[in-house]
């Protein structure tokens, strides 16, 4: 190995606070896309006729693209060498394509109508819903295409002793991005009496994602030595060159028994967290504010609930904003605490706290109480966004950062399939009659999620961290 490679490998300079803040700016923009997807996809698709089960099936876009796109893009980014770097082409392309889909999603009904008119065909009953589903798949695929390589930049560029802190800064950016994305519409409504439309909120998300990622691509410099490392490795070992992705997965789990534990923690954690993310807005609309199921309602009935649905979606946005404000405030302290006391102790406490808040929200649906619960949930959310990645970083082999993050994402995306199918089916089966029609037990999602979070906490306590 050349002296240039050795020198560069051993001299990853510590990031200053300013550099860490700049490093995480792209994630700030990425979270705009994800937050709009979480909060507003339910009202948009329900308006187009999606039942709880159909809504869950559309949400499959997230986990399926996560399991397929992130490992593939991660693997490709490990092997990509362009004048623009290894990871940056994927960051930029993902942001631009996702931004176009974010603009199109709330206009799905209009797009479907224009397509039908252009082809001189009658508009299918679920034409708008089909377009909306396609747009969600494009958004999720492109967000995943950007997210995996972005996470891989941490072991690429940041010295090992700062991995926990760097991931905490990404958590900080996610929290701040979510606060601004979720809080803008309620802020304008309650301060200036202006109700921001759903279309405008998606346009805001598209601009934030593309511009923030463009800034990251322009200011983050990838190290050239990575190309040298891979080139020399391939020259010295044909086995490495011919190593299949399946073999990389095998090597990933063989690297340490702790890797399997960390993946299992992620599996149960993300069943819990997606039970909240997927169903919270519908829970706010239908359980907290008592709006009946409107999937088969006439336009006249739907219009009569427009104001109440706007109030409920604003409340949902406020809850996510508060949750992510707490995430934003505690993310850096969590990184510092984990450096002092260990990742697993801090993460164990955070998961237990999150499980308790889930149970409380399922039992008591008073808006003020739910808002407090969502604030407390921000502690667990901040930990989930950083500490599992910090624990995994201890076991990543040099040169495989992108593929490892892609493999790890399978245990984030995979559990969501259960939430989108099995849990959505359970809710779909648990309907009940109310004076104004029928409704569903959306709160059941929180009870199931609390159980899986407790399981994740128990496994976290079994991790043997490196000292």
C-alpha positions in Angstrom: 0.0 0.0 0.0 1.4 3.4 -1.0 2.5 5.9 1.6 -0.1 8.3 0.2 -2.9 5.8 1.1 -1.5 5.1 4.5 -1.2 8.7 5.3 -4.7 9.6 4.3 -6.2 6.6 6.1 -4.5 7.5 9.3 -5.1 11.2 9.1 -8.8 11.8 9.1 -8.9 15.2 10.7 -11.5 15.9 13.4 -14.4 18.0 12.3 -15.0 21.3 13.9 -18.5 22.3 15.1 -19.0 24.4 12.0 -17.9 21.6 9.7 -20.3 19.2 11.4 -23.2 21.6 11.0 -22.3 22.1 7.4 -21.9 18.3 6.9 -25.5 17.7 8.1 -27.2 20.4 6.1 -28.2 18.0 3.3 -30.0 15.8 5.8 -31.9 18.9 6.9 -33.3 19.2 3.4 -33.9 15.4 3.0 -36.1 15.5 6.1 -38.4 18.0 4.5 -39.3 15.4 1.9 -39.7 12.6 4.4 -41.7 14.7 6.8 -44.2 15.9 4.2 -44.5 12.2 3.1 -45.3 11.1 6.7 -47.7 13.8 7.6 -49.7 14.5 4.5 -49.7 11.3 2.4 -52.7 9.9 4.5 -55.1 12.8 3.8 -54.1 13.0 0.1 -54.6 9.2 -0.5 -57.8 9.0 1.6 -59.3 11.8 -0.4 -58.5 9.7 -3.5 -60.3 6.7 -2.0 -57.7 4.7 0.0 -58.9 2.5 2.9 -56.6 1.8 5.8 -55.4 -1.4 4.1 -54.8 0.4 0.7 -53.0 3.2 2.5 -50.8 0.6 4.2 -50.1 -1.1 0.9 -49.1 2.2 -0.7 -46.8 2.8 2.2 -45.0 -0.4 1.2 -43.0 1.9 -1.1 -40.8 3.0 1.8 -39.7 -0.4 3.0 -39.5 -2.1 -0.4 -37.4 0.7 -1.9 -35.4 0.8 1.3 -34.5 -2.9 1.1 -33.7 -2.8 -2.6 -32.4 0.7 -3.4 -30.2 1.4 -0.4 -28.1 -1.8 -0.6 -27.8 -1.5 -4.4 -27.0 2.2 -4.3 -24.7 1.7 -1.3 -22.8 -1.0 -3.2 -22.6 1.1 -6.4 -21.4 4.2 -4.4 -18.5 2.1 -2.9 -17.4 1.4 -6.5 -18.2 4.7 -8.1 -15.3 7.0 -9.0 -16.1 10.2 -10.9 -14.8 13.7 -11.0 -17.8 14.5 -8.7 -16.8 11.9 -6.1 -18.3 8.5 -4.9 -21.4 9.5 -3.0 -22.3 13.0 -4.4 -23.7 11.8 -7.7 -26.3 9.8 -5.8 -27.1 12.5 -3.4 -27.8 15.0 -6.1 -29.7 12.8 -8.5 -31.9 11.4 -5.7 -32.7 14.9 -4.5 -33.7 16.2 -7.9 -35.9 13.3 -8.9 -37.6 13.2 -5.5 -38.3 16.9 -5.7 -40.1 16.4 -9.0 -42.2 13.6 -7.5 -43.0 15.8 -4.4 -44.5 18.4 -6.7 -46.5 15.8 -8.6 -47.9 13.8 -5.7 -50.7 16.2 -4.4 -51.6 16.9 -8.0 -52.2 13.2 -8.8 -55.9 13.5 -9.6 -55.2 16.3 -12.1 -52.3 14.4 -13.7 -54.5 11.3 -14.0 -57.3 13.4 -15.6 -54.8 15.0 -18.1 -53.4 11.6 -19.0 -56.9 10.2 -19.7 -57.8 13.2 -21.8 -54.6 13.0 -23.8 -55.2 9.3 -24.5 -58.9 9.9 -25.1 -59.8 7.4 -22.5 -62.3 7.5 -19.6 -60.7 8.3 -16.3 -60.4 5.1 -14.2 -62.1 5.1 -10.8 -58.8 4.9 -8.9 -56.8 6.8 -11.6 -55.7 9.5 -9.2 -54.8 7.0 -6.5 -52.7 5.0 -8.9 -50.7 8.1 -9.9 -50.3 9.0 -6.2 -49.0 5.6 -5.4 -46.5 5.8 -8.2 -45.3 9.2 -7.0 -44.9 7.9 -3.5 -42.7 5.0 -4.8 -40.6 7.5 -6.8 -40.2 9.8 -3.7 -39.2 6.9 -1.4 -36.8 5.3 -4.0 -35.0 8.6 -4.5 -34.9 9.5 -0.8 -33.3 6.1 -0.1 -30.9 6.6 -3.0 -29.6 9.7 -1.3 -29.8 8.6 2.3 -27.6 5.5 2.1 -24.6 7.2 0.5 -25.1 10.2 2.9 -24.8 7.9 5.9 -21.7 6.3 4.4 -20.0 9.7 4.3 -19.7 9.4 8.2 -17.1 6.5 8.2 -15.7 7.9 4.9 -14.8 11.3 6.2 -15.1 11.5 10.0 -12.5 10.0 12.3 -13.8 7.0 14.4 -13.7 8.9 17.7 -16.3 11.3 16.2 -18.7 8.8 14.7 -21.2 9.0 17.6 -21.0 12.8 17.4 -21.4 13.0 13.6 -24.4 10.7 13.7 -25.8 12.8 16.5 -25.4 15.9 14.2 -27.3 14.1 11.5 -30.0 13.4 14.1 -29.9 17.1 15.0 -30.4 18.0 11.3 -33.3 15.5 11.0 -34.9 17.0 14.1 -34.5 20.6 12.9 -35.7 19.8 9.4 -38.7 18.1 10.7 -39.6 21.0 13.0 -39.4 23.5 10.2 -41.2 21.2 7.7 -44.0 20.2 10.1 -44.3 23.6 11.9 -44.5 26.0 8.9 -48.2 25.4 8.1 -49.5 25.6 11.7 -47.3 28.6 12.3 -48.8 30.5 9.4 -52.3 29.4 10.4 -52.2 30.4 14.0 -49.9 33.5 13.7 -51.0 35.0 10.4 -54.4 33.2 9.9 -53.2 31.8 6.6 -53.8 28.2 5.8 -51.0 26.8 3.7 -52.3 24.4 1.1 -51.1 20.8 0.9 -49.8 21.5 -2.6 -47.7 24.5 -1.2 -46.3 22.3 1.6 -45.1 19.8 -0.9 -43.5 22.5 -3.1 -41.7 23.8 0.0 -40.4 20.3 0.7 -39.2 19.9 -2.9 -37.3 23.2 -2.9 -35.7 22.5 0.5 -34.5 19.0 -0.4 -33.0 20.0 -3.8 -31.3 23.2 -2.6 -29.9 21.8 0.7 -28.5 18.7 -1.1 -27.0 20.9 -3.8 -25.2 22.9 -1.1 -23.9 19.6 0.5 -22.6 18.4 -2.9 -20.8 21.7 -3.5 -19.2 22.0 0.0 -18.4 18.4 1.1 -15.1 17.1 -0.4 -14.6 13.4 -0.6 -11.1 12.0 -0.1 -9.3 10.8 -3.2 -7.6 8.0 -1.2 -10.7 5.9 -1.2 -10.2 5.2 -4.9 -6.6 4.2 -4.2 -7.6 1.9 -1.4 -10.1 0.1 -3.6 -7.8 0.0 -6.6 -4.9 -1.5 -4.6 -7.2 -4.0 -2.8 -8.6 -5.2 -6.2 -5.1 -5.6 -7.6 -3.9 -7.5 -4.5 -6.9 -9.9 -4.3 -9.0 -11.2 -7.1 -11.3 -12.7 -4.4 -12.3 -9.2 -3.3 -13.0 -8.2 -6.9 -15.3 -11.2 -7.4 -17.0 -11.0 -4.0 -20.8 -11.2 -4.4 -23.3 -9.1 -2.5 -24.5 -12.2 -0.8 -21.0 -12.8 0.4 -20.8 -9.3 1.7 -24.0 -9.9 3.7 -22.4 -13.1 5.1 -19.2 -11.3 6.0 -21.2 -8.5 7.5 -22.8 -10.8 10.1 -19.6 -12.8 10.6 -17.7 -9.7 11.6 -19.0 -9.8 15.2 -21.9 -11.4 17.1 -22.9 -7.9 18.1 -23.8 -7.0 14.5 -26.7 -9.5 14.6 -27.9 -8.0 17.9 -27.8 -4.5 16.5 -29.8 -5.6 13.4 -32.4 -7.3 15.6 -32.7 -4.1 17.7 -33.4 -2.1 14.5 -36.0 -4.7 13.3 -38.1 -4.3 16.5 -37.5 -0.6 16.9 -38.7 0.2 13.4 -41.8 -1.8 13.7 -42.6 0.5 16.6 -41.5 3.8 15.2 -43.3 3.2 11.8 -46.5 2.3 13.7 -46.4 6.0 14.8 -45.1 7.6 11.6 -47.5 5.8 9.2 -50.7 6.0 11.3 -50.4 9.1 13.5 -52.1 11.6 11.1 -55.0 9.3 10.5 -55.2 8.7 14.3 -55.3 12.5 14.8 -58.0 13.0 12.2 -60.3 10.1 13.0 -59.6 9.3 16.7 -58.7 12.6 18.3 -61.0 14.8 16.2 -63.7 12.2 15.5 -63.9 12.5 11.7 -65.6 9.4 10.4 -64.2 7.3 7.6 -64.7 9.2 4.4 -63.3 6.8 1.8 -66.7 6.1 0.3 -68.4 9.4 1.2 -69.9 11.8 -1.3 -68.1 15.0 -2.2 -70.7 16.9 -0.2 -70.0 14.9 2.9 -66.2 15.2 2.4 -66.5 19.0 2.0 -68.5 19.3 5.2 -65.4 17.9 7.1 -62.8 20.0 5.3 -62.3 22.5 8.1 -62.1 19.8 10.8 -59.6 17.8 8.7 -57.4 20.9 8.3 -57.5 21.4 12.0 -56.6 17.8 12.6 -53.7 17.8 10.1 -52.4 21.0 11.6 -52.5 19.3 15.0 -50.6 16.3 13.6 -48.0 18.7 12.1 -47.6 20.5 15.5 -47.1 17.1 17.2 -44.4 16.0 14.7 -42.9 19.5 15.0 -42.7 19.3 18.8 -41.4 15.7 18.7 -38.6 16.7 16.3 -37.9 20.0 18.2 -37.1 17.8 21.2 -35.1 15.5 18.9 -33.3 18.6 17.7 -32.6 19.8 21.2 -31.4 16.5 22.7 -29.5 15.0 19.8 -26.2 16.6 20.6 -26.5 15.9 24.3 -27.3 12.3 23.5 -24.1 12.1 21.5 -22.1 13.5 24.4 -23.9 11.2 26.9 -23.2 8.2 24.8 -19.6 9.1 24.6 -19.4 9.2 28.4 -21.7 6.4 29.4 -21.8 4.1 26.3 -24.2 3.9 23.5 -26.3 1.0 24.8 -27.1 2.5 28.2 -28.4 5.7 26.6 -30.3 3.9 23.9 -31.9 1.5 26.4 -33.3 4.4 28.4 -34.5 6.1 25.3 -36.4 3.1 24.0 -38.1 2.4 27.3 -39.2 6.1 27.4 -40.6 5.8 23.9 -42.5 2.6 24.7 -44.2 4.2 27.7 -45.4 7.2 25.6 -46.9 4.9 23.0 -49.0 3.2 25.6 -50.1 6.5 27.1 -51.2 7.8 23.6 -53.2 4.7 23.0 -55.1 5.0 26.3 -55.8 8.7 26.5 -56.6 10.7 23.3 -56.9 14.3 24.8 -55.0 16.6 22.3 -53.0 18.3 25.0 -51.9 15.0 26.5 -51.0 13.6 23.1 -48.9 16.6 22.4 -46.9 16.1 25.6 -46.4 12.5 24.8 -45.1 13.3 21.3 -42.7 15.8 22.9 -41.3 13.0 25.2 -41.2 10.7 22.2 -38.6 13.1 20.7 -36.0 11.7 23.1 -36.4 8.2 21.8 -36.5 9.4 18.2 -33.2 11.3 18.6 -31.5 8.1 19.9 -33.0 5.9 17.2 -31.6 8.3 14.5 -28.0 8.1 15.8 -26.9 5.5 18.3 -27.6 2.3 16.4 -25.5 3.7 13.6 -22.8 4.6 16.0 -22.8 1.1 17.5 -22.6 -0.4 14.0 -19.7 1.9 13.0 -17.4 0.0 15.3 -17.7 -3.1 13.1 -17.5 -1.6 9.6 -14.6 -2.8 7.4 -12.8 0.0 5.5 -14.0 0.4 1.9 -17.4 -1.3 2.5 -19.2 1.6 4.2 -21.8 2.1 1.5 -22.8 -1.5 1.2 -22.8 -2.0 5.0 -25.2 0.9 5.4 -27.3 -0.5 2.7 -27.4 -3.9 4.3 -28.2 -2.3 7.7 -31.1 -0.4 6.1 -32.8 -3.7 5.4 -33.4 -4.0 9.1 -35.0 -0.6 9.1 -37.1 -1.1 5.9 -38.0 -4.8 6.4 -40.0 -4.4 9.6 -42.1 -1.7 7.9 -43.5 -4.3 5.5 -45.2 -5.9 8.6 -46.6 -2.5 9.6 -47.8 -1.7 6.1 -49.5 -5.0 5.6 -50.3 -6.9 8.8 -50.9 -3.9 11.1 -52.8 -2.1 8.4 -54.9 -5.2 7.9 -55.6 -5.4 11.6 -56.8 -1.8 11.7 -58.8 -2.3 8.6 -60.7 -5.2 10.4 -61.2 -3.2 13.6 -64.0 -0.8 12.6 -66.7 0.5 14.9 -69.8 2.6 14.5 -69.9 6.3 15.6 -72.9 8.7 15.4 -71.7 10.2 12.2 -70.8 6.9 10.4 -68.0 4.4 11.0 -64.4 4.6 12.1 -61.3 2.5 12.8 -59.2 1.8 15.9 -56.1 3.7 14.7 -54.7 3.7 18.3 -54.1 -0.1 18.1 -50.9 0.8 16.2 -49.4 2.3 19.3 -50.1 -0.7 21.6 -48.4 -3.0 19.1 -45.5 -0.6 18.6 -44.9 -0.3 22.4 -44.4 -4.1 22.7 -41.8 -4.2 19.9 -40.0 -1.2 21.4 -39.7 -3.0 24.7 -38.3 -6.0 23.0 -35.7 -3.8 21.3 -34.8 -2.3 24.6 -34.1 -5.7 26.2 -31.9 -6.7 23.3 -30.0 -3.4 23.5 -29.1 -4.2 27.1 -27.3 -7.4 25.8 -24.9 -5.5 23.5 -21.2 -5.9 24.3 -19.7 -2.6 23.3 -16.1 -2.0 22.4 -14.3 -0.1 25.1 
